[in-house]
Amino acid sequence: MMAQRPHSVVLGAGLMGRLLAWRLTQAGHRVEVHEAGQADAQGAAARVAAAMLAPLAESAITELSVVRMGQHALKAWPQLLAELPAPVFFQQQGTLIVWHRQDAAEAHRFHQLLQRTHHDLPSLPAAQAVDARQLNSLEPGLGKRFAQGLYLPDEGQLDNRQLLQALLQGLQERGVALHFNSPHNIDNFHPGEAGQPDWVFDCRGLGARSEWPSLRGVRGEVIRLHAPQVNLIRPTRLIHPRYPLYIAPKQDHVFVIGATEIESEDVSPASVRSTLELLSAAYSVHSGFAEARILEIATQARPTLANNLPAVTCPHPRLLQINGLYRHGFLIAPAVADCVMEWVHSGIHPLADRLGMAFTAQ
């Protein structure tokens, strides 16, 4: 006689909640999801993101554990996306780093940080210095504005909103019970007891602060532009001492531009100053942005722990809290999900130990 399917409840339907629910249903679990917001993920930090998959570039501002998780996830994304029922834009043509001449010292410091990462993790491709001619070959037009840059091979990006929708569609097609406008917390469940789910996974981000007091929000601001005159192919980052910038090209000449990181949970509209700085910096990279059309200016607070690193805790048997993905959600989410699934299947977490992710279990 076939054993009964495990019953799992996922709290939160942002990136981590949807991805973990998808992995659980693939593993044969009977899954239900409770989300305080609506199906369109309007309140999720994952909706306001560039979704760049850039472990080496991010190593300049984070720990080696996040880089390892990013490297693991970058290998996992193609297969994961191939299993979804709807297409998701995915690209892995590297990252370009550029800077204006007056910021050469800052660029040198940045390059040193990347070299240190490559020394500590040699399996990660090293940054390659490129001159104006090579820049122009990679991205026609940039060589006229920048004398030199760095090329980071193999890094990638995806379309965050397409991914959220594809995961939702996949969960619907697999019969997952999706409960939107349904706020719950971990006190509402007692996994393992009679009439209760076998597992509970708390992926609520900032919504879990009552159970995880060290959580805080870090404000991010992004601008989505439609720029038919800009033909950038790969994510491009501008080094600047005050407002470093990223430009992530999506399909159909849509570009996601951002950089702002503010220690605040305020998600009110972006200020005139930050908007002007972002758009001015984008124009300094490519003059074609002058005629771009602003599709959206969005803000959101990213769930962040004290050390800016993700963590999984298991305060009670069969109850896992997953949080603190900060600005690295798309970069590391598959690695975090793999660590969680390993624990569910085996009760041990060697992958988390190998990647350096905090995993606290009773």
N, C-alpha and C positions, 0 to 999 in steps of 0.2 A: 504494500500500500504506500502511495507517495506521501511524503511528509507534507504537512500544511505549509503554505507559503508564509514566510515571515511578514508581519504587518508592521510597517514603518510609517511614522508621522514626521514630516519635515515642516518646521516653522520658518516662514519667510520664503518668498518667491522672487528674490533678487537673483543675481548671477549664481551665488553659491548654492542657494536653495534649489533652483531649477536644475543646475548641473548635478547636484547630489541626488535629487529625486530621479533624474534620468538614469544615473548609474545604478541606483537601487532597483529600479524597475527592470533594467537590463539584467541584473543579478537574480531576478525572479521574485523580488519582494512585492507585496501588495502595498501600494504607497498612497498616502493622502497628504495633501499640502494645505496648510493654513497660512493665509497672507492677510495682513491688516489692510493693505491697499487694494487696488484694482489690477486687472490682468495686464494692463498696458505698462506696468512697472514705472509709472510716473514718479513714484517716491523713492525709487531705488537708485543708489549711487551708480550702479552699472549702466544706467541709461545716459548719464552725463559723463562720458569717458571717451578717450581716443582709442582704447583697446590695442595699444601697441605691445608687442611681444618682444621686448628688448632687454634681455638679461644683462648684457655687457654695458649698454648705455645706462641702465638703472643702477649699476654697481657703483657709480660715482656718488650716489646718495643713500645707499642701503647696505645691508650686511651680506656676507657671502652666502648665508643660508637662503636668502631670497633669490640670489643669482642661481644657486643650484636648483631651487624649485622652478625658476623660470626656464632653465635649460631642460629640465625634465618635462615641463608642460609644453614647451615649443615642439618637442618631438611627439607629444601626445595629441596635439590639436588636429593635425590632418586626419587621423583615423577617427577621432571623435566627431569631427564635422561631417565626415563621409557617412556616418551612421544616422545622421539627422534627416528628417523627412523633407526639409526645405533647404535650398542652397544658402550658404553663408559666405560672403566675400572674405577670402583669406589670401594673404600675400606673404611671401618670404624672400624678399629681394634685398634685405639688408637695411641699415639705417645710415643716413648721412649726417655728419656733424659739421657745421660751418660757423664762422665767426668773422666779424669785421676786424680790420687791422688793429684798432685801438684796444681790442680785447684779446690780443695774442697771449698775454701773460696768463689770463684766465683759462684760455684754451690749452696752454701748456700744462697747467696744473690738472686740468680735466684729463688730458692724455696720460699723465703720470698715474692717475687713479685707475684708468683702464688697463695700463700696463701692469700695475700691481695685481689687479684682478686676474689677468691672464697668467701671471706668474703663479698665483695661488690656485688657479683652476685652468690648467693648460688645455683641457679638452674644449674650452670655449675659444672660438676663433679670435685671433688678435685683431685689434684695430689697425687699419692700414692708412698711412698718411697718403693723401692725394694732392696733386697740384691743380692749377686752374684747368689745364687741358684734360686731366682725368676727371675732374668734377664735371666738365662740360660733356664728357662722354657718358657719364652716369646720369646726369640730369641736364640736358641742353638748356643753356641760358644761365646757369648758376656760375659757370666759370668766368662770366663777364663781371660778376659782382663780388666774387670771393677768390682770393689768390691761392688759398689752400683749405683743406678740410680733412676729415677722417671718415673712412668708410668702415662700417661694422658689418661684416658678412653674416648672412644666414638669419639675421633678425627679421621679424615679421610684424604683422598686424592683422586684425580682422574687423568686421563690422559688428559692433556691439549690439545694435538694435536688431539687426537680422538674426543674430545669435539668440537673443532673448526670445524672439518670436518663434524661431525654429525649435527651441527647447520646449516652449509652451505647446506648440503644435504636436511635437513628439509625445509629450506627456498626455495630451488629450487623446491621441490616437491609441496609446497604450492603456487607456482606461484609468489613468490616475485620477483619484478624487480630488479636484481642485476647489478649494473653498476661499474665495476672495471676499474682501470686506469682513474678514473673520479673524480678529485679533485674539491670539492665545499666548500664554507663556508656559514655561516648563512646569509650573505648579499645577496646571490643568491636567497633567498626565502622570501616570505611575507605571512606567514600562515594566512588563514582566508579570504584573498582577492580573488576576482574573478580569476579563472584560476590557483590558487595557492593551495598547499596542506593544509589540515586542521591542521596538526601538523608537527613540525620539531623538531628532537631530535639530538643534536650535541654530538656525542660520539667519537670524533677524537683524544682524548688523546693529545699528544704534538702537533699534527697538528692544534689544536685550540688556540695556544698561541697568535696569533694576536688579538683574541677576549678575551683572558683570560691571561693578561700579567704576573700574579703571578705564572703561571705554570713553572715548571722547570723539567729537566730530572735527574733521579738518576740511575746511571749505575749499572747494575747487570751482573754477569758472572755465567754461569752454564756449567757443563761438563756432557755429557751423555756417560755412559759406558755400555758395555756388559760384565757381570761378571758371567759366569756359575758356578763358585765355591763359589759364595756368595748366601746365602739363607735367607737374611733378608726379613721379611714379611711386617713390618710396618715402617713408617717413623721414622728415628732415628736422633737425634740431639746431637752433641758433643759440650759441653760448653768449651770455650777456651777464654782467655782474649783478644787475638789479632785476631784470625780468627775462630769464632764460625761456625760450619758446620752443614748442613743438608744433609741427604741421603734419597731420596725418591724412593723406589723400585716400578718399573712399571712391566708390564707383560714380560714374557720370559727373565728374568734375566737382564733387562735393568734398570739402576739406574741413577737418576738425582741427581747430587751433586752440591751444591752451598753454598754461604754465602756472597760473596763479595758484598759490597755496597759502592759505591763511589759517592761523590757529584760532578758528572760530566756528561755531555751529550755526551761524547766521546763514540762511539760504535765501535771503532777500535778493532782488535783482542786482546784477553787476553794476558797479559804479562807472561813471563816465571816465574816470582816470584809468581804471584797469582795462576798460574796453578800448580806449584810445591807445594805450601802451601795447596791447595785444595786436591790434590792427596795424599800428605803425611798425611794429617789429615784423609782422608778416609781409607788409609792403617792402620793407628793407631786404627781405629775402627774394621776393619776386614781384616786379612791378605790375604783373597781371592782376594782383589782388586789388588794385585801385578800382577796377570796374566790377569786382565781385558783388554779389547780392547776399545780404545777411539773412540767413534762413532762421537762425535761432541764437539767442544768447542765454545760456543756461547755467545754473548754479546748483551745487549739491554738497552735502557733508559726507565725507568718507569715514567709515567706522575704523577707529585707530586705537591701539593699545599704547601703554606708556612707552614701550620701546620701539614703536612703529613696526612691529613684526607680528605675523599671524600666530594664532595659537589654537589648539584644540584641547579642551578639558573634558573629563568624564567624572563629574561630581558624584554620580550614582551609576550603578550598573545599567548599561543599555541606554544611557542618556549622554549624548555628546553635545557640547557647545563649540561651535566653530565661528571664529570671529577675528577681527583685526586685520583684514586684508589691505586696508589703507589704500594707497594709490596703485597697488599692484594686483588688483583683483583678476584681470584677464591674464596677466603674466603668470600667476601662480595657481589659479583655481583648479586646473586639472591635477596638479601635484597634491594639493590639499585633499581633493576628493579621493585620489588614489591612496593616500595615507589613511583616510577614514575608512575606506572600503577594506583595506588590509586588516584594520582592527576589527571590523564587523565580521570578517570571514575567519580570522585566526586568533583574535584576542591579543595580538602582539603588534608592535609598530616599528619594525626595523627600517622601513623606508623613511619614516619621519626622522628616525635617528640618523640615518645616512645623509639626509638632506639638511639636517640641522633645524627642523621645525619643532617648536615646543609642543609636546604632546603629553599631557598629564592625565594619567588614568589610575583609578583605584585598583 
